[in-house]
Amino acid sequence: MVKRLAKLFDLCVLDSFPSAHRSHPSIVGFPYVLPACAGRIV
């Protein structure tokens, strides 16, 4: 799922502190295939 969706994006910005602690593919998968950074809220 992540590899197919990653083609649509340039980077991954995690901007939700409560979600950062979950191990859902949409949270932990994208930083493995896209450049990632933390947003202002995190």
C-alpha positions, 0 to 999 in steps of 0.5 A, spaced: 500 500 500 505 504 501 509 503 495 503 504 491 501 511 494 508 513 495 508 515 487 503 520 488 507 524 494 514 528 494 515 527 501 512 525 508 511 530 514 508 527 520 505 533 524 500 529 529 504 528 535 499 522 538 499 519 531 506 518 531 506 513 537 502 508 532 505 503 528 500 503 522 503 503 515 500 510 513 504 512 519 511 508 519 511 506 512 512 512 508 518 515 512 522 508 509 520 510 502 520 518 502 524 523 505 521 525 511 521 530 517 517 532 523 512 538 522 511 544 527 506 541 532 511 535 533 
